[in-house]
Amino acid sequence: MVDLNDKTVATNRRARHEYDILDTWEAGLVLQGSEVKSLRESKVQIAESYVRSEGSELWLIGLHINPYSKTGNLATGHEPDQPRKLLMHRKEINQIIDRIDRDGLTVIPLKLYFSKGRAKIEIALARGRRLHDKRQAIAKRESQRETERSLARNQRNRTQ
């Protein structure tokens, strides 16, 4: 059953091009009311954000949420670029921090969405790609597409 509250707000399309995604998790966000209202209007930029560990907590840095447009008094709004705490189970946080420290990996957000009325973010443990790796990934994807096209063409020719 599809919940009407489930809605993708923002995706980080560059992430899958610039990084090799190793593992993903879903995390909650600590937000103020005006931030949630702005998210519901999709007034957010996720592309330049990343996750940093401080102590035993994970913080989302660089997520820009525009102030809510229908607020009469701007003083009651929120700061657009403030760090936001991620809500996850302690075991998951420890696992992520351990892999960051041990393997030198990066944690990046992939998608920001609402699930059952609550703001969630999909984060990924990732390793940065070098330029030649990006080229290889593009070439591999193109060759796979071409193979699928030729197989589909052959199937169509057999059925006719």
KOLTORLUM-484372 format. One record per atom (N, C-alpha, C, CB): residue number from 1; residue in one letter; atom name; x, y, z. Coordinates in steps of 0.1 Angstrom, whole numbers, plus 5000, padded with zeros to 4 digits. Glycine has a CB too. Layout:
N
   num   residu   atome     c1     c2     c3
   NUM        a      CA      X      Y      Z
...
END
This chain:
160
   num   residu   atome     c1     c2     c3
     1        m       N   5008   4988   5000
     1        m      CA   5000   5000   5000
     1        m       C   5009   5012   5000
     1        m      CB   4990   5000   5012
     2        v       N   5006   5022   4991
     2        v      CA   5014   5034   4990
     2        v       C   5008   5045   5000
     2        v      CB   5014   5039   4976
     3        d       N   5017   5050   5008
     3        d      CA   5013   5061   5017
     3        d       C   5013   5074   5010
     3        d      CB   5021   5061   5030
     4        l       N   5003   5082   5011
     4        l      CA   5002   5095   5004
     4        l       C   5013   5105   5010
     4        l      CB   4989   5101   5005
     5        n       N   5017   5102   5022
     5        n      CA   5027   5111   5028
     5        n       C   5041   5108   5023
     5        n      CB   5027   5110   5043
     6        d       N   5044   5097   5017
     6        d      CA   5057   5094   5011
     6        d       C   5060   5102   4999
     6        d      CB   5058   5078   5008
     7        k       N   5070   5110   5000
     7        k      CA   5073   5120   4989
     7        k       C   5088   5122   4989
     7        k      CB   5065   5133   4990
     8        t       N   5095   5121   4977
     8        t      CA   5109   5124   4976
     8        t       C   5110   5139   4974
     8        t      CB   5115   5117   4964
     9        v       N   5118   5145   4983
     9        v      CA   5120   5160   4983
     9        v       C   5131   5164   4975
     9        v      CB   5121   5165   4997
    10        a       N   5143   5157   4976
    10        a      CA   5155   5160   4969
    10        a       C   5164   5148   4967
    10        a      CB   5163   5172   4976
    11        t       N   5171   5147   4956
    11        t      CA   5180   5137   4954
    11        t       C   5194   5142   4950
    11        t      CB   5175   5127   4943
    12        n       N   5204   5135   4954
    12        n      CA   5218   5139   4950
    12        n       C   5222   5131   4938
    12        n      CB   5228   5137   4963
    13        r       N   5219   5137   4926
    13        r      CA   5222   5129   4914
    13        r       C   5237   5128   4911
    13        r      CB   5215   5136   4903
    14        r       N   5245   5138   4915
    14        r      CA   5259   5137   4913
    14        r       C   5266   5126   4921
    14        r      CB   5265   5151   4916
    15        a       N   5260   5122   4932
    15        a      CA   5267   5113   4941
    15        a       C   5271   5100   4935
    15        a      CB   5258   5110   4953
    16        r       N   5262   5094   4927
    16        r      CA   5264   5081   4921
    16        r       C   5274   5082   4910
    16        r      CB   5251   5075   4916
    17        h       N   5277   5094   4905
    17        h      CA   5287   5096   4894
    17        h       C   5300   5098   4900
    17        h      CB   5283   5108   4885
    18        e       N   5301   5106   4911
    18        e      CA   5314   5109   4917
    18        e       C   5319   5100   4928
    18        e      CB   5313   5123   4923
    19        y       N   5311   5090   4932
    19        y      CA   5314   5081   4943
    19        y       C   5310   5067   4940
    19        y      CB   5308   5086   4956
    20        d       N   5318   5057   4945
    20        d      CA   5313   5043   4945
    20        d       C   5306   5041   4958
    20        d      CB   5326   5033   4944
    21        i       N   5293   5038   4957
    21        i      CA   5284   5036   4969
    21        i       C   5287   5022   4974
    21        i      CB   5269   5038   4965
    22        l       N   5291   5021   4987
    22        l      CA   5294   5008   4993
    22        l       C   5282   5003   5002
    22        l      CB   5306   5010   5002
    23        d       N   5276   5012   5009
    23        d      CA   5265   5008   5018
    23        d       C   5256   5020   5021
    23        d      CB   5271   5002   5032
    24        t       N   5243   5017   5023
    24        t      CA   5233   5028   5026
    24        t       C   5225   5025   5038
    24        t      CB   5224   5029   5014
    25        w       N   5221   5036   5044
    25        w      CA   5212   5036   5056
    25        w       C   5202   5047   5055
    25        w      CB   5221   5038   5069
    26        e       N   5191   5045   5063
    26        e      CA   5181   5055   5064
    26        e       C   5182   5062   5078
    26        e      CB   5166   5049   5062
    27        a       N   5182   5075   5078
    27        a      CA   5183   5082   5091
    27        a       C   5172   5093   5092
    27        a      CB   5197   5088   5092
    28        g       N   5169   5096   5104
    28        g      CA   5159   5107   5107
    28        g       C   5167   5119   5109
    28        g      CB   5151   5104   5119
    29        l       N   5160   5131   5109
    29        l      CA   5167   5144   5110
    29        l       C   5160   5151   5121
    29        l      CB   5166   5152   5097
    30        v       N   5168   5159   5129
    30        v      CA   5163   5168   5139
    30        v       C   5160   5181   5132
    30        v      CB   5173   5169   5152
    31        l       N   5148   5185   5131
    31        l      CA   5144   5197   5124
    31        l       C   5135   5206   5132
    31        l      CB   5137   5193   5110
    32        q       N   5134   5219   5129
    32        q      CA   5124   5228   5135
    32        q       C   5112   5228   5126
    32        q      CB   5130   5242   5136
    33        g       N   5101   5233   5131
    33        g      CA   5088   5233   5123
    33        g       C   5089   5240   5110
    33        g      CB   5078   5239   5132
    34        s       N   5096   5252   5110
    34        s      CA   5097   5259   5097
    34        s       C   5105   5252   5087
    34        s      CB   5103   5273   5100
    35        e       N   5115   5244   5092
    35        e      CA   5123   5236   5082
    35        e       C   5115   5225   5076
    35        e      CB   5135   5229   5090
    36        v       N   5106   5219   5084
    36        v      CA   5097   5208   5078
    36        v       C   5088   5214   5068
    36        v      CB   5089   5201   5089
    37        k       N   5082   5226   5070
    37        k      CA   5074   5232   5061
    37        k       C   5081   5236   5048
    37        k      CB   5068   5245   5067
    38        s       N   5093   5240   5049
    38        s      CA   5101   5243   5037
    38        s       C   5104   5230   5029
    38        s      CB   5114   5250   5041
    39        l       N   5107   5219   5037
    39        l      CA   5110   5207   5030
    39        l       C   5097   5202   5022
    39        l      CB   5114   5196   5040
    40        r       N   5086   5204   5028
    40        r      CA   5073   5200   5021
    40        r       C   5071   5208   5008
    40        r      CB   5061   5202   5030
    41        e       N   5077   5220   5007
    41        e      CA   5077   5228   4995
    41        e       C   5088   5225   4986
    41        e      CB   5076   5243   4998
    42        s       N   5097   5216   4990
    42        s      CA   5109   5212   4982
    42        s       C   5119   5223   4981
    42        s      CB   5105   5206   4969
    43        k       N   5120   5231   4991
    43        k      CA   5129   5243   4991
    43        k       C   5143   5239   4997
    43        k      CB   5123   5255   4998
    44        v       N   5150   5229   4991
    44        v      CA   5162   5224   4997
    44        v       C   5172   5221   4987
    44        v      CB   5158   5211   5006
    45        q       N   5185   5222   4990
    45        q      CA   5196   5218   4982
    45        q       C   5205   5209   4989
    45        q      CB   5204   5231   4977
    46        i       N   5206   5197   4983
    46        i      CA   5213   5186   4990
    46        i       C   5227   5183   4984
    46        i      CB   5205   5173   4989
    47        a       N   5230   5188   4972
    47        a      CA   5241   5184   4964
    47        a       C   5255   5186   4971
    47        a      CB   5242   5191   4951
    48        e       N   5257   5197   4978
    48        e      CA   5270   5200   4984
    48        e       C   5271   5195   4999
    48        e      CB   5272   5215   4984
    49        s       N   5261   5187   5004
    49        s      CA   5261   5183   5018
    49        s       C   5269   5170   5020
    49        s      CB   5247   5182   5023
    50        y       N   5273   5168   5032
    50        y      CA   5280   5156   5036
    50        y       C   5278   5153   5051
    50        y      CB   5296   5157   5033
    51        v       N   5282   5142   5056
    51        v      CA   5280   5138   5070
    51        v       C   5293   5138   5077
    51        v      CB   5273   5124   5071
    52        r       N   5294   5143   5089
    52        r      CA   5306   5144   5097
    52        r       C   5303   5138   5110
    52        r      CB   5311   5158   5098
    53        s       N   5312   5131   5116
    53        s      CA   5311   5125   5129
    53        s       C   5317   5135   5139
    53        s      CB   5316   5111   5131
    54        e       N   5310   5137   5150
    54        e      CA   5315   5145   5161
    54        e       C   5312   5138   5174
    54        e      CB   5309   5160   5162
    55        g       N   5323   5133   5180
    55        g      CA   5321   5124   5192
    55        g       C   5314   5111   5188
    55        g      CB   5312   5131   5203
    56        s       N   5303   5108   5193
    56        s      CA   5295   5096   5190
    56        s       C   5282   5100   5183
    56        s      CB   5292   5088   5202
    57        e       N   5282   5111   5176
    57        e      CA   5270   5116   5168
    57        e       C   5274   5118   5154
    57        e      CB   5264   5128   5175
    58        l       N   5264   5118   5145
    58        l      CA   5266   5121   5131
    58        l       C   5258   5134   5128
    58        l      CB   5261   5109   5122
    59        w       N   5264   5143   5121
    59        w      CA   5258   5156   5118
    59        w       C   5258   5158   5103
    59        w      CB   5266   5168   5125
    60        l       N   5247   5163   5097
    60        l      CA   5246   5166   5083
    60        l       C   5250   5180   5081
    60        l      CB   5232   5163   5078
    61        i       N   5261   5182   5073
    61        i      CA   5267   5196   5071
    61        i       C   5264   5200   5057
    61        i      CB   5282   5196   5074
    62        g       N   5261   5213   5055
    62        g      CA   5259   5218   5041
    62        g       C   5246   5216   5035
    62        g      CB   5269   5212   5033
    63        l       N   5236   5211   5042
    63        l      CA   5222   5210   5037
    63        l       C   5216   5224   5038
    63        l      CB   5214   5199   5044
    64        h       N   5212   5229   5027
    64        h      CA   5206   5242   5027
    64        h       C   5191   5241   5025
    64        h      CB   5212   5251   5015
    65        i       N   5184   5245   5036
    65        i      CA   5169   5246   5036
    65        i       C   5165   5260   5036
    65        i      CB   5163   5238   5048
    66        n       N   5159   5265   5025
    66        n      CA   5154   5279   5024
    66        n       C   5144   5282   5035
    66        n      CB   5148   5282   5011
    67        p       N   5144   5294   5040
    67        p      CA   5133   5298   5050
    67        p       C   5119   5296   5044
    67        p      CB   5135   5312   5055
    68        y       N   5110   5293   5053
    68        y      CA   5096   5290   5049
    68        y       C   5091   5303   5043
    68        y      CB   5088   5286   5061
    69        s       N   5084   5302   5032
    69        s      CA   5080   5314   5024
    69        s       C   5068   5321   5030
    69        s      CB   5077   5310   5010
    70        k       N   5060   5315   5038
    70        k      CA   5048   5321   5042
    70        k       C   5049   5326   5057
    70        k      CB   5036   5311   5042
    71        t       N   5061   5327   5062
    71        t      CA   5063   5333   5075
    71        t       C   5062   5348   5075
    71        t      CB   5076   5328   5081
    72        g       N   5054   5354   5083
    72        g      CA   5053   5368   5084
    72        g       C   5065   5374   5090
    72        g      CB   5040   5372   5091
    73        n       N   5070   5368   5101
    73        n      CA   5081   5373   5109
    73        n       C   5093   5364   5106
    73        n      CB   5078   5374   5124
    74        l       N   5103   5370   5099
    74        l      CA   5115   5362   5096
    74        l       C   5123   5358   5108
    74        l      CB   5124   5369   5086
    75        a       N   5122   5364   5119
    75        a      CA   5129   5361   5131
    75        a       C   5125   5348   5137
    75        a      CB   5128   5372   5142
    76        t       N   5113   5343   5134
    76        t      CA   5109   5330   5139
    76        t       C   5113   5318   5131
    76        t      CB   5094   5330   5141
    77        g       N   5120   5321   5120
    77        g      CA   5124   5310   5110
    77        g       C   5136   5303   5115
    77        g      CB   5126   5316   5097
    78        h       N   5143   5297   5106
    78        h      CA   5155   5289   5110
    78        h       C   5167   5294   5101
    78        h      CB   5152   5274   5107
    79        e       N   5179   5290   5106
    79        e      CA   5191   5293   5098
    79        e       C   5192   5283   5087
    79        e      CB   5204   5293   5108
    80        p       N   5194   5288   5075
    80        p      CA   5193   5278   5063
    80        p       C   5205   5268   5063
    80        p      CB   5194   5286   5051
    81        d       N   5217   5272   5067
    81        d      CA   5228   5262   5065
    81        d       C   5233   5256   5078
    81        d      CB   5239   5270   5059
    82        q       N   5225   5256   5089
    82        q      CA   5230   5251   5101
    82        q       C   5232   5235   5101
    82        q      CB   5220   5254   5113
    83        p       N   5241   5230   5109
    83        p      CA   5243   5215   5109
    83        p       C   5231   5209   5115
    83        p      CB   5256   5212   5117
    84        r       N   5227   5197   5110
    84        r      CA   5215   5190   5115
    84        r       C   5219   5176   5120
    84        r      CB   5204   5189   5104
    85        k       N   5214   5173   5132
    85        k      CA   5218   5160   5138
    85        k       C   5210   5149   5131
    85        k      CB   5215   5160   5153
    86        l       N   5217   5137   5128
    86        l      CA   5210   5126   5123
    86        l       C   5206   5116   5134
    86        l      CB   5220   5119   5113
    87        l       N   5195   5110   5132
    87        l      CA   5189   5101   5142
    87        l       C   5190   5087   5137
    87        l      CB   5175   5105   5146
    88        m       N   5198   5079   5144
    88        m      CA   5200   5065   5140
    88        m       C   5203   5057   5152
    88        m      CB   5212   5063   5130
    89        h       N   5202   5043   5151
    89        h      CA   5205   5035   5162
    89        h       C   5220   5035   5165
    89        h      CB   5201   5020   5159
    90        r       N   5223   5034   5178
    90        r      CA   5237   5035   5182
    90        r       C   5246   5025   5175
    90        r      CB   5238   5033   5198
    91        k       N   5241   5013   5173
    91        k      CA   5249   5003   5166
    91        k       C   5253   5007   5152
    91        k      CB   5241   4989   5166
    92        e       N   5243   5013   5145
    92        e      CA   5246   5018   5131
    92        e       C   5256   5030   5131
    92        e      CB   5233   5022   5125
    93        i       N   5254   5039   5141
    93        i      CA   5263   5050   5142
    93        i       C   5277   5045   5144
    93        i      CB   5259   5060   5153
    94        n       N   5279   5036   5154
    94        n      CA   5292   5031   5157
    94        n       C   5298   5024   5145
    94        n      CB   5292   5021   5169
    95        q       N   5290   5016   5137
    95        q      CA   5295   5009   5125
    95        q       C   5300   5020   5115
    95        q      CB   5284   5001   5119
    96        i       N   5292   5030   5113
    96        i      CA   5296   5040   5103
    96        i       C   5309   5047   5107
    96        i      CB   5285   5051   5101
    97        i       N   5310   5052   5120
    97        i      CA   5322   5059   5125
    97        i       C   5334   5050   5124
    97        i      CB   5320   5064   5139
    98        d       N   5332   5037   5127
    98        d      CA   5344   5028   5126
    98        d       C   5349   5026   5112
    98        d      CB   5339   5014   5131
    99        r       N   5340   5025   5102
    99        r      CA   5344   5024   5088
    99        r       C   5350   5037   5083
    99        r      CB   5332   5020   5079
   100        i       N   5345   5048   5087
   100        i      CA   5351   5061   5083
   100        i       C   5365   5062   5088
   100        i      CB   5343   5073   5089
   101        d       N   5367   5059   5101
   101        d      CA   5381   5059   5107
   101        d       C   5390   5049   5101
   101        d      CB   5380   5058   5122
   102        r       N   5385   5037   5099
   102        r      CA   5394   5026   5095
   102        r       C   5397   5026   5080
   102        r      CB   5387   5012   5098
   103        d       N   5387   5029   5072
   103        d      CA   5389   5028   5057
   103        d       C   5391   5042   5050
   103        d      CB   5378   5021   5051
   104        g       N   5389   5053   5058
   104        g      CA   5390   5066   5052
   104        g       C   5379   5069   5042
   104        g      CB   5403   5068   5045
   105        l       N   5367   5064   5045
   105        l      CA   5355   5066   5035
   105        l       C   5348   5079   5039
   105        l      CB   5346   5054   5036
   106        t       N   5339   5083   5030
   106        t      CA   5330   5095   5031
   106        t       C   5316   5090   5033
   106        t      CB   5332   5104   5019
   107        v       N   5308   5098   5040
   107        v      CA   5294   5096   5041
   107        v       C   5287   5107   5035
   107        v      CB   5289   5094   5056
   108        i       N   5278   5104   5025
   108        i      CA   5271   5114   5017
   108        i       C   5256   5111   5017
   108        i      CB   5277   5114   5002
   109        p       N   5248   5122   5016
   109        p      CA   5234   5119   5015
   109        p       C   5230   5116   5000
   109        p      CB   5226   5132   5019
   110        l       N   5221   5107   4998
   110        l      CA   5216   5104   4985
   110        l       C   5202   5109   4982
   110        l      CB   5216   5089   4983
   111        k       N   5194   5108   4992
   111        k      CA   5180   5112   4989
   111        k       C   5174   5117   5002
   111        k      CB   5172   5100   4984
   112        l       N   5165   5128   5001
   112        l      CA   5158   5133   5012
   112        l       C   5143   5131   5009
   112        l      CB   5161   5149   5015
   113        y       N   5136   5126   5018
   113        y      CA   5122   5122   5016
   113        y       C   5114   5122   5028
   113        y      CB   5121   5109   5008
   114        f       N   5100   5121   5027
   114        f      CA   5091   5119   5038
   114        f       C   5086   5104   5038
   114        f      CB   5079   5129   5037
   115        s       N   5087   5098   5050
   115        s      CA   5081   5085   5051
   115        s       C   5072   5085   5063
   115        s      CB   5093   5074   5053
   116        k       N   5060   5082   5061
   116        k      CA   5050   5082   5072
   116        k       C   5049   5095   5079
   116        k      CB   5052   5070   5082
   117        g       N   5051   5106   5071
   117        g      CA   5050   5119   5077
   117        g       C   5062   5124   5083
   117        g      CB   5039   5120   5086
   118        r       N   5073   5116   5083
   118        r      CA   5085   5121   5090
   118        r       C   5096   5123   5079
   118        r      CB   5090   5111   5101
   119        a       N   5105   5133   5081
   119        a      CA   5116   5136   5072
   119        a       C   5127   5125   5074
   119        a      CB   5121   5150   5074
   120        k       N   5131   5119   5064
   120        k      CA   5141   5109   5064
   120        k       C   5152   5112   5053
   120        k      CB   5136   5095   5062
   121        i       N   5164   5108   5056
   121        i      CA   5175   5110   5046
   121        i       C   5182   5096   5044
   121        i      CB   5185   5121   5051
   122        e       N   5184   5093   5031
   122        e      CA   5192   5081   5028
   122        e       C   5207   5085   5027
   122        e      CB   5187   5074   5015
   123        i       N   5215   5080   5036
   123        i      CA   5229   5083   5035
   123        i       C   5237   5071   5030
   123        i      CB   5234   5088   5049
   124        a       N   5249   5073   5025
   124        a      CA   5257   5062   5019
   124        a       C   5271   5064   5023
   124        a      CB   5255   5062   5004
   125        l       N   5277   5052   5026
   125        l      CA   5292   5052   5028
   125        l       C   5298   5050   5014
   125        l      CB   5296   5039   5038
   126        a       N   5307   5059   5011
   126        a      CA   5311   5060   4997
   126        a       C   5326   5062   4996
   126        a      CB   5304   5071   4989
   127        r       N   5332   5058   4985
   127        r      CA   5346   5060   4982
   127        r       C   5347   5069   4969
   127        r      CB   5354   5047   4980
   128        g       N   5354   5079   4970
   128        g      CA   5355   5089   4958
   128        g       C   5361   5082   4946
   128        g      CB   5363   5101   4962
   129        r       N   5356   5085   4934
   129        r      CA   5362   5080   4922
   129        r       C   5372   5090   4916
   129        r      CB   5350   5078   4912
   130        r       N   5381   5085   4910
   130        r      CA   5391   5093   4902
   130        r       C   5385   5095   4888
   130        r      CB   5405   5087   4902
   131        l       N   5391   5104   4881
   131        l      CA   5386   5107   4868
   131        l       C   5386   5095   4859
   131        l      CB   5394   5118   4861
   132        h       N   5397   5087   4859
   132        h      CA   5397   5075   4850
   132        h       C   5386   5065   4854
   132        h      CB   5410   5069   4850
   133        d       N   5383   5064   4867
   133        d      CA   5373   5055   4872
   133        d       C   5359   5059   4867
   133        d      CB   5373   5055   4888
   134        k       N   5357   5073   4867
   134        k      CA   5344   5078   4862
   134        k       C   5342   5074   4847
   134        k      CB   5343   5093   4863
   135        r       N   5353   5075   4839
   135        r      CA   5353   5072   4825
   135        r       C   5350   5057   4823
   135        r      CB   5366   5076   4818
   136        q       N   5357   5049   4831
   136        q      CA   5354   5034   4830
   136        q       C   5340   5031   4834
   136        q      CB   5364   5027   4839
   137        a       N   5334   5037   4844
   137        a      CA   5320   5035   4848
   137        a       C   5311   5039   4836
   137        a      CB   5317   5042   4861
   138        i       N   5313   5050   4830
   138        i      CA   5305   5054   4819
   138        i       C   5306   5045   4807
   138        i      CB   5309   5069   4815
   139        a       N   5318   5041   4804
   139        a      CA   5320   5031   4793
   139        a       C   5314   5018   4796
   139        a      CB   5335   5029   4790
   140        k       N   5314   5013   4808
   140        k      CA   5308   5000   4811
   140        k       C   5293   5001   4810
   140        k      CB   5312   4996   4826
   141        r       N   5287   5012   4815
   141        r      CA   5273   5015   4814
   141        r       C   5268   5015   4800
   141        r      CB   5269   5027   4822
   142        e       N   5276   5022   4792
   142        e      CA   5272   5024   4777
   142        e       C   5273   5010   4770
   142        e      CB   5281   5034   4770
   143        s       N   5283   5002   4773
   143        s      CA   5284   4989   4767
   143        s       C   5273   4980   4771
   143        s      CB   5298   4983   4770
   144        q       N   5269   4981   4784
   144        q      CA   5258   4972   4789
   144        q       C   5245   4977   4782
   144        q      CB   5257   4973   4804
   145        r       N   5243   4989   4780
   145        r      CA   5231   4994   4773
   145        r       C   5230   4989   4759
   145        r      CB   5230   5010   4774
   146        e       N   5242   4990   4752
   146        e      CA   5242   4985   4738
   146        e       C   5240   4970   4737
   146        e      CB   5256   4989   4732
   147        t       N   5245   4963   4747
   147        t      CA   5242   4948   4747
   147        t       C   5227   4946   4749
   147        t      CB   5250   4941   4758
   148        e       N   5221   4953   4758
   148        e      CA   5207   4951   4761
   148        e       C   5198   4955   4748
   148        e      CB   5202   4959   4773
   149        r       N   5202   4965   4742
   149        r      CA   5195   4970   4729
   149        r       C   5196   4959   4719
   149        r      CB   5201   4983   4724
   150        s       N   5208   4953   4717
   150        s      CA   5210   4943   4706
   150        s       C   5202   4930   4710
   150        s      CB   5225   4940   4704
   151        l       N   5202   4927   4722
   151        l      CA   5194   4915   4726
   151        l       C   5179   4917   4724
   151        l      CB   5196   4912   4741
   152        a       N   5174   4929   4727
   152        a      CA   5160   4933   4725
   152        a       C   5157   4933   4710
   152        a      CB   5157   4946   4731
   153        r       N   5166   4938   4702
   153        r      CA   5165   4938   4687
   153        r       C   5164   4923   4682
   153        r      CB   5176   4945   4680
   154        n       N   5172   4915   4687
   154        n      CA   5172   4901   4683
   154        n       C   5159   4894   4687
   154        n      CB   5184   4893   4688
   155        q       N   5154   4897   4698
   155        q      CA   5142   4891   4703
   155        q       C   5130   4896   4694
   155        q      CB   5139   4895   4718
   156        r       N   5130   4908   4690
   156        r      CA   5119   4913   4682
   156        r       C   5120   4907   4668
   156        r      CB   5120   4928   4681
   157        n       N   5132   4905   4663
   157        n      CA   5133   4899   4649
   157        n       C   5129   4884   4649
   157        n      CB   5148   4900   4645
   158        r       N   5131   4877   4660
   158        r      CA   5127   4863   4661
   158        r       C   5112   4862   4662
   158        r      CB   5133   4856   4673
   159        t       N   5105   4871   4668
   159        t      CA   5090   4870   4670
   159        t       C   5083   4874   4658
   159        t      CB   5086   4878   4682
   160        q       N   5089   4881   4649
   160        q      CA   5082   4886   4637
   160        q       C   5082   4876   4626
   160        q      CB   5088   4899   4632
END
